[in-house]
Amino acid sequence: MKRVVDGDTILLEDGRRVRYLGINTPEFGEPYSRRAKDLNTVLVRGREVRLEPDQEAADSYGRTLAYVHVGPDMVNARLVHEGLAHAFFIGPGRRHNDLLLRLQEEAKARRLGIWSSRGRFKELKITGVHLPDPAAAEPPRTYVRIACLGSARMNLVGYVLENDAGMQFRFPDAMLDPGYTVLVVHSEGRDGLDSRGQLVMHWAGATSPWTAAGGTSYLRGPDGRLVDTFRYRGR
């Protein structure tokens, strides 16, 4: 292992960038992002790591996807167990989903890390806003990803995604399982599961809700209360 990039990503000596499967740690600037990176560093620095793949070997950014083991311990699971990561399932792989969800519930019960705030846990979290690189070969798709942090299957009907200008997308009747995510894509198309099992919703319109200048996305519940916000950088 050459370097720890953040709480859920490492760089290997052979140049491979490894993204931990099944989990997501707080982004830079979010609460507990530093602690997640520090624990990841303690667990893997100077150690020999073993990569356990699932059904997909790499993501769209070219990162190797794996469950990372040091000796008998899985680093992905340890981060969730300590409340420094949440379950985050993308793609068809599901080898350790049950384990990660169980550890997440235990961390919630102990109010560790990201679950330590008083009151009600947020049930949905905006984990990213993707702005395509005009110079990249990838399709120019702009989207927001939202993860289910709840303990039970959720119906998204009535939730509202909103941008700085007040443009709104109201979710239709759709179910999201714990740990899984939904993409809200600026395009026209049929809502539902894609070939990878990813739930996709389409926000059609001539103007993109997310701009190259950056901004903030807001998620509101059916009752209008603010569930989450996410500030994103422009390109």
Summary of the structure (lengths in Angstrom):
residues: 235
radius of gyration: 17.7
end to end distance: 30.4
largest distance: 52.3
contacts: 684
relative contact order: 0.13
helix: 15%
strand: 34%
